[in-house]
């Protein structure tokens, strides 16, 4: 029903990188404060989210390079190759809130956790 309202690159970005509305809100919150580095607790409080949910959201965003982390503080990664797409997502979210949130909620749960189990990482 709303599918045509979101540009394909916005849809692909959301499907690839965003697992929850809280995660999108955290990304956009930090994007609006590019010079700040904030703790998860402060971000959770500002966005009315639980600390556990926010920790998971921030770690996911950090893991895909959208955020930087200094100790226990997070900030927006302005030099991310996806920063242009983040701007497009922010615009789409402001203009098409319901289609964007519906897209996030339509994603199968735990699919990323399952696929991440098959990635090789250096530890």
C-alpha positions in Angstrom: 0.0 0.0 0.0 2.8 2.5 0.9 5.5 0.8 -1.0 5.8 3.5 -3.7 6.4 6.2 -1.1 9.9 5.1 -0.1 12.7 5.3 -2.6 14.3 1.9 -3.4 17.7 3.0 -1.8 15.9 4.0 1.4 14.0 0.7 1.5 17.2 -1.3 0.9 19.1 0.7 3.6 16.3 0.1 6.2 16.1 -3.6 5.3 19.9 -4.0 5.5 20.7 -1.9 8.6 17.7 -1.1 10.7 16.1 -3.8 12.9 13.9 -1.7 15.2 12.3 1.7 15.3 14.5 2.5 18.4 17.6 1.8 16.3 16.4 4.2 13.6 15.5 6.8 16.2 19.0 6.4 17.8 20.7 6.8 14.5 18.7 10.0 13.6 19.2 11.3 17.1 22.9 11.1 16.9 23.0 12.3 13.3 21.3 15.5 14.6 24.2 15.9 17.1 27.3 15.1 15.0 29.8 16.6 17.4 28.5 14.9 20.5 29.4 11.5 22.0 26.7 10.2 24.4 26.3 7.2 26.6 23.6 4.6 25.9 21.8 5.5 29.0 21.4 9.2 28.0 20.3 8.2 24.5 17.8 5.7 25.9 16.4 8.3 28.3 16.0 10.9 25.5 14.3 8.4 23.2 12.1 6.8 26.0 13.6 3.4 25.3 14.9 0.7 27.6 18.6 0.6 28.2 18.8 -3.0 27.0 17.0 -2.1 23.8 19.3 0.9 23.3 22.5 -1.0 23.9 21.4 -3.6 21.3 20.4 -0.8 18.8 23.7 1.1 19.3 25.9 -2.0 19.0 24.1 -2.9 15.7 24.6 0.6 14.3 28.3 0.6 15.4 28.8 -2.9 13.9 27.7 -1.7 10.5 29.9 1.5 10.7 27.1 4.0 11.1 28.3 5.0 14.6 31.6 5.5 16.2 32.3 4.5 19.8 34.7 6.1 22.3 34.6 3.9 25.4 31.0 3.8 26.4 30.0 6.8 24.3 28.5 6.7 20.8 28.4 9.3 18.1 27.3 9.6 14.5 30.0 8.5 11.9 29.9 11.4 9.4 32.5 9.7 7.3 30.5 6.5 6.8 30.0 5.6 3.1 26.3 5.4 3.9 26.0 8.9 5.3 24.2 10.1 2.2 21.7 7.3 2.5 21.2 8.2 6.2 20.2 11.7 5.0 17.7 10.2 2.6 16.3 7.9 5.3 15.9 10.9 7.7 13.9 12.7 5.0 11.8 9.7 4.2 11.1 9.0 7.9 10.1 12.7 8.5 7.7 12.6 5.4 6.6 9.0 5.5 6.6 7.9 9.2 4.1 5.1 8.9 5.5 3.4 5.7 9.0 3.6 7.2 7.9 2.0 10.5 5.8 -0.6 8.7 8.8 -1.6 6.7 10.9 -2.0 9.9 8.1 -4.0 11.5 7.7 -6.2 8.4 11.2 -7.6 8.7 11.5 -11.1 9.9 12.7 -11.1 13.5 16.1 -12.6 14.4 17.1 -13.0 10.7 20.2 -10.9 11.2 21.2 -12.8 14.3 20.9 -16.0 12.3 22.9 -14.8 9.4 25.5 -13.2 11.7 26.2 -16.7 13.1 27.8 -17.6 9.7 30.1 -14.6 9.5 33.8 -15.1 10.2 35.3 -12.4 12.4 38.7 -11.7 13.8 38.6 -11.6 17.6 
